[in-house]
Amino acid sequence: MAQKTAVIIPCYNEGKAIAKVVKDFKKVLPEAEIYVYDNNSDEDTAAQARRAGAIVRREPRQGKGNVVRRMFADIEADIYVMSDGDETYDIKKTPLLVKELRENNLDMVIGSRKEVDLAAYRVGHRSGNLILTKLVQHFFAYRLEDMLSGFRVFSKRFVKTFPAQSPGFEIETELTIFALSSKMPIKEVETDYFARPAGSFSKLSTVKDGLRILRTIVMLIKEERPLLFFSMLAAVFALLTLICGVPLIELYLETGLVPRLPTAVLTAALMVCSVVSMLVGFVLDSVANSRKEARRQAYLRYPVVGEE
């Protein structure tokens, strides 16, 4: 039995580009069903997508993460191709990404962006992506080039076990960290990245959304690697204990007195916080491991993507 492929495109005010995106996907994946989920657009995105031949649905809760969560829940397929509707991704590379997923039994293939137009990336977007990608690379010990790419191909078992929580542009971060934390087989494939068509504008705020993504990374490190997170917190408290406590100890050894009682109380409190942080880390690490095991069992219920 042939595997079913679904193209899923979250959209908000992409009337200038969405028709071409849908038509391009029809050319490279003629057998695929193409779904466009309109996220409260105030122009003709839905009408343009429908005329181009897409199946159009609506997600009323604003935010890309909310749309992706809905698409993952609603659509049944064996392989999922996700792209933005802004005409910036190299859709001609889609068959290559799908081939990589199938032949190597992967769960996610990321279209790592290589800009071919200076207008494709704003400077803030480029530097922010680099910093955030390096941060995730460091904490999850996996080399990444483009964590925030919205051009991806997924297996069914990835999609149906992904616990989507992010409401907005943090969703790519959550997708990546979920795969890395679960030790799923993934790969990046370099793809061209183009400027938006004239009259089309990015909805991503460099500072606002960058801070949200950073917050998401911190929260996911806490959730997925709690021992590391709370060990770092314990180390900070221990360092503050030394900074406050060493002068007190020196003064006590010289005079036999502890005249700065508030500082002594603060030092003791910081030491207690350090110990408690370590204990919390050990407890939550056991909880996280149990959660990962349950997630793994759910993941294994779905067949390998390469199996017909």
C-alpha positions as a printed NumPy array, in Angstrom:
array([[ 0.   ,  0.   ,  0.   ],
       [ 1.444,  3.386, -1.027],
       [ 2.221,  5.81 ,  1.735],
       [ 0.099,  8.938,  1.986],
       [ 1.847, 12.297,  1.929],
       [ 0.289, 15.493,  3.246],
       [ 1.614, 19.016,  2.719],
       [ 0.642, 21.254,  5.629],
       [ 0.943, 25.034,  5.366],
       [ 0.103, 27.384,  8.258],
       [-0.892, 30.793,  6.885],
       [-1.611, 34.298,  8.098],
       [-2.026, 37.077,  5.511],
       [-0.098, 35.329,  2.726],
       [-2.453, 36.183, -0.141],
       [ 0.444, 37.487, -2.243],
       [ 2.3  , 34.165, -2.214],
       [ 0.115, 31.244, -1.191],
       [-1.267, 30.402, -4.654],
       [ 2.209, 29.941, -6.114],
       [ 3.308, 27.893, -3.087],
       [ 0.351, 25.521, -3.521],
       [ 0.931, 25.204, -7.278],
       [ 4.649, 24.53 , -6.762],
       [ 3.874, 21.741, -4.298],
       [ 1.387, 20.233, -6.76 ],
       [ 4.154, 20.085, -9.362],
       [ 6.756, 18.355, -7.165],
       [ 4.346, 16.178, -5.125],
       [ 1.368, 15.504, -7.433],
       [ 0.194, 12.609, -5.255],
       [ 0.087, 14.66 , -2.039],
       [-2.916, 16.317, -0.432],
       [-2.184, 19.985,  0.276],
       [-3.725, 21.589,  3.355],
       [-3.68 , 25.31 ,  4.056],
       [-4.763, 26.355,  7.548],
       [-5.786, 30.012,  7.592],
       [-5.076, 31.75 , 10.903],
       [-7.558, 34.659, 10.881],
       [-6.183, 36.372,  7.783],
       [-7.852, 39.7  ,  7.   ],
       [-7.234, 39.419,  3.244],
       [-7.736, 36.746,  0.57 ],
       [-5.295, 34.036,  1.704],
       [-7.999, 31.359,  2.02 ],
       [-9.605, 32.21 , -1.33 ],
       [-6.269, 32.214, -3.147],
       [-5.288, 28.855, -1.637],
       [-8.639, 27.3  , -2.508],
       [-8.452, 28.501, -6.107],
       [-4.96 , 27.015, -6.392],
       [-6.322, 23.602, -5.38 ],
       [-5.552, 23.355, -1.669],
       [-7.826, 21.973,  1.029],
       [-8.461, 25.059,  3.172],
       [-9.293, 24.928,  6.864],
       [-9.311, 27.534,  9.622],
       [-7.672, 27.775, 13.036],
       [-9.2  , 30.631, 15.099],
       [-6.557, 30.689, 17.861],
       [-3.886, 33.108, 16.743],
       [-0.291, 31.92 , 16.493],
       [ 1.728, 29.541, 14.338],
       [ 2.134, 27.031, 17.163],
       [-1.627, 26.808, 17.595],
       [-2.015, 26.162, 13.863],
       [ 0.66 , 23.45 , 13.804],
       [-0.911, 21.731, 16.822],
       [-4.268, 21.673, 15.035],
       [-2.79 , 20.381, 11.766],
       [-0.899, 17.593, 13.534],
       [-4.079, 16.531, 15.34 ],
       [-6.478, 16.73 , 12.386],
       [-4.55 , 15.353,  9.416],
       [-3.831, 11.669,  8.887],
       [-0.872, 10.756,  6.678],
       [ 2.325,  8.707,  6.672],
       [ 4.614, 11.584,  5.706],
       [ 4.047, 15.25 ,  6.5  ],
       [ 5.707, 18.122,  4.616],
       [ 5.482, 21.443,  6.47 ],
       [ 6.251, 24.776,  4.857],
       [ 5.378, 28.422,  5.324],
       [ 3.139, 30.026,  2.72 ],
       [ 5.445, 32.964,  1.986],
       [ 7.267, 31.643, -1.114],
       [10.692, 31.803,  0.586],
       [11.534, 28.08 ,  0.646],
       [12.988, 26.008, -2.181],
       [ 9.982, 23.782, -2.829],
       [11.795, 21.984, -5.67 ],
       [13.933, 20.317, -2.964],
       [10.893, 18.705, -1.328],
       [11.265, 15.312, -3.094],
       [14.873, 15.171, -1.862],
       [13.804, 15.797,  1.734],
       [11.078, 13.139,  1.448],
       [13.56 , 10.69 , -0.094],
       [15.981, 11.239,  2.796],
       [13.191, 10.572,  5.289],
       [12.099,  7.353,  3.556],
       [15.449,  5.829,  2.629],
       [17.102,  6.505,  5.986],
       [14.029,  5.811,  8.16 ],
       [14.247,  9.27 ,  9.702],
       [11.64 , 11.057, 11.781],
       [12.442, 14.623, 10.774],
       [14.349, 16.265,  7.924],
       [14.997, 19.998,  8.253],
       [15.453, 22.2  ,  5.203],
       [18.431, 24.186,  6.439],
       [18.254, 27.631,  4.83 ],
       [21.001, 29.041,  2.623],
       [20.107, 32.577,  1.58 ],
       [20.409, 33.349, -2.108],
       [19.101, 36.894, -1.75 ],
       [20.411, 39.49 ,  0.718],
       [16.826, 40.564,  1.372],
       [15.801, 37.048,  2.462],
       [17.089, 37.411,  6.031],
       [16.901, 40.506,  8.166],
       [20.169, 41.036, 10.054],
       [18.448, 40.568, 13.42 ],
       [16.789, 37.354, 12.258],
       [20.09 , 35.93 , 11.015],
       [22.088, 36.707, 14.159],
       [19.246, 35.66 , 16.471],
       [18.856, 32.343, 14.672],
       [22.593, 31.708, 14.959],
       [22.706, 32.45 , 18.696],
       [19.621, 30.394, 19.54 ],
       [20.728, 27.477, 17.353],
       [24.159, 27.405, 19.028],
       [22.499, 27.475, 22.455],
       [20.372, 24.394, 21.673],
       [23.355, 22.727, 20.017],
       [25.377, 23.165, 23.214],
       [22.758, 21.901, 25.68 ],
       [21.537, 18.966, 23.585],
       [24.902, 17.934, 22.106],
       [23.839, 17.856, 18.46 ],
       [25.266, 19.925, 15.626],
       [22.601, 22.088, 13.996],
       [22.769, 24.715, 11.289],
       [19.211, 26.084, 11.276],
       [16.992, 25.258, 14.219],
       [14.302, 27.762, 13.23 ],
       [13.591, 26.641,  9.667],
       [ 9.89 , 26.186,  8.944],
       [10.565, 23.831,  6.011],
       [10.483, 20.283,  7.405],
       [ 9.402, 16.739,  6.619],
       [ 8.108, 14.445,  9.41 ],
       [ 7.193, 10.829,  9.94 ],
       [ 3.757,  9.962, 11.274],
       [ 5.188,  8.703, 14.537],
       [ 6.881, 12.059, 15.113],
       [ 3.716, 14.042, 14.395],
       [ 1.386, 11.884, 16.466],
       [ 3.625, 11.776, 19.557],
       [ 4.733, 15.424, 19.521],
       [ 3.34 , 17.169, 22.643],
       [ 2.84 , 20.604, 21.068],
       [ 2.611, 23.376, 23.652],
       [ 3.983, 26.508, 21.998],
       [ 1.386, 29.01 , 20.742],
       [ 3.56 , 31.034, 18.359],
       [ 6.851, 31.126, 16.477],
       [ 8.489, 29.104, 19.254],
       [ 7.056, 25.986, 17.605],
       [10.191, 25.266, 15.508],
       [12.284, 25.339, 18.687],
       [ 9.912, 22.909, 20.376],
       [ 9.936, 20.583, 17.356],
       [13.741, 20.504, 17.329],
       [14.24 , 20.02 , 21.061],
       [11.581, 17.292, 21.152],
       [13.485, 15.361, 18.471],
       [16.866, 15.864, 20.151],
       [15.628, 15.021, 23.648],
       [13.867, 11.89 , 22.343],
       [17.015, 10.921, 20.368],
       [15.013, 10.556, 17.18 ],
       [16.886, 10.081, 13.888],
       [16.923, 13.45 , 12.115],
       [18.914, 15.187,  9.397],
       [19.426, 18.638,  7.896],
       [19.477, 19.167,  4.127],
       [20.669, 22.503,  2.775],
       [18.04 , 24.351,  0.739],
       [17.93 , 27.779, -0.871],
       [16.126, 30.597,  0.909],
       [14.553, 33.423, -1.102],
       [13.228, 36.886, -0.394],
       [ 9.487, 37.33 ,  0.035],
       [ 7.481, 38.528, -2.978],
       [ 6.774, 42.252, -3.248],
       [ 3.987, 43.376, -0.933],
       [ 4.471, 40.454,  1.47 ],
       [ 5.751, 41.064,  4.996],
       [ 7.223, 38.871,  7.733],
       [ 5.142, 38.485, 10.887],
       [ 8.183, 37.575, 12.99 ],
       [ 9.356, 40.237, 15.443],
       [13.129, 39.974, 15.934],
       [13.144, 41.102, 19.584],
       [ 9.715, 40.037, 20.838],
       [ 9.671, 36.599, 19.244],
       [13.397, 36.13 , 19.866],
       [12.824, 36.568, 23.603],
       [ 9.891, 34.144, 23.471],
       [12.054, 31.564, 21.725],
       [14.823, 32.057, 24.305],
       [12.29 , 31.577, 27.1  ],
       [11.039, 28.41 , 25.396],
       [14.587, 27.044, 25.181],
       [15.138, 27.669, 28.899],
       [11.818, 26.068, 29.833],
       [12.456, 23.02 , 27.632],
       [15.934, 22.558, 29.109],
       [14.245, 22.557, 32.523],
       [11.642, 20.036, 31.345],
       [13.887, 17.74 , 29.307],
       [17.181, 18.024, 31.231],
       [16.149, 19.013, 34.77 ],
       [19.284, 17.646, 36.45 ],
       [21.479, 19.847, 34.274],
       [19.217, 22.868, 34.759],
       [18.997, 22.616, 38.54 ],
       [22.679, 21.691, 38.871],
       [23.52 , 24.961, 37.149],
       [21.134, 26.769, 39.502],
       [22.747, 25.032, 42.488],
       [26.188, 26.093, 41.25 ],
       [25.057, 29.725, 41.076],
       [23.735, 29.573, 44.649],
       [26.952, 27.871, 45.802],
       [29.062, 30.596, 44.166],
       [26.989, 33.316, 45.852],
       [27.433, 31.437, 49.145],
       [31.207, 31.576, 48.739],
       [31.167, 35.263, 47.806],
       [29.122, 36.137, 50.886],
       [30.591, 33.542, 53.243],
       [34.387, 33.697, 52.756],
       [34.754, 37.245, 54.205],
       [32.642, 36.19 , 57.198],
       [34.819, 33.135, 57.831],
       [37.984, 35.198, 57.548],
       [36.579, 37.761, 59.993],
       [35.53 , 35.016, 62.416],
       [38.99 , 33.413, 62.325],
       [40.601, 36.781, 63.063],
       [38.231, 38.021, 65.779],
       [36.159, 35.08 , 66.899],
       [33.056, 37.17 , 66.192],
       [30.311, 37.227, 63.596],
       [29.263, 40.887, 63.643],
       [27.438, 40.873, 60.283],
       [24.495, 38.682, 61.26 ],
       [22.251, 39.502, 58.25 ],
       [25.039, 38.47 , 55.862],
       [25.526, 35.245, 57.806],
       [21.799, 34.469, 57.555],
       [21.871, 35.227, 53.816],
       [24.881, 32.933, 53.355],
       [23.139, 30.088, 55.142],
       [19.984, 30.622, 53.082],
       [21.957, 30.562, 49.821],
       [23.612, 27.296, 50.835],
       [20.23 , 25.768, 51.616],
       [18.944, 26.919, 48.204],
       [21.928, 25.255, 46.549],
       [21.306, 21.925, 48.272],
       [17.545, 22.064, 47.619],
       [18.167, 22.849, 43.922],
       [20.322, 19.737, 43.591],
       [17.695, 17.576, 45.283],
       [14.94 , 18.998, 43.068],
       [17.103, 18.259, 40.025],
       [17.499, 14.592, 41.015],
       [13.763, 14.165, 41.663],
       [12.66 , 15.874, 38.43 ],
       [15.258, 13.938, 36.453],
       [13.548, 10.703, 37.498],
       [10.166, 12.162, 36.534],
       [11.534, 13.315, 33.154],
       [12.995,  9.873, 32.439],
       [ 9.647,  8.231, 33.203],
       [ 7.883, 10.685, 30.912],
       [10.39 , 10.006, 28.122],
       [ 9.887,  6.271, 28.498],
       [ 6.1  ,  6.672, 28.172],
       [ 6.642,  8.905, 25.146],
       [ 8.944,  6.3  , 23.646],
       [ 6.344,  3.572, 24.06 ],
       [ 3.756,  5.711, 22.252],
       [ 6.281,  6.47 , 19.497],
       [ 7.033,  2.77 , 18.911],
       [ 3.374,  1.999, 18.225],
       [ 3.724,  3.623, 14.799],
       [ 5.528,  1.909, 11.903],
       [ 8.877,  3.005, 10.506],
       [ 8.329,  5.524,  7.722],
       [10.324,  3.46 ,  5.196],
       [ 8.007,  0.465,  5.549],
       [ 5.337,  0.162,  2.869]])
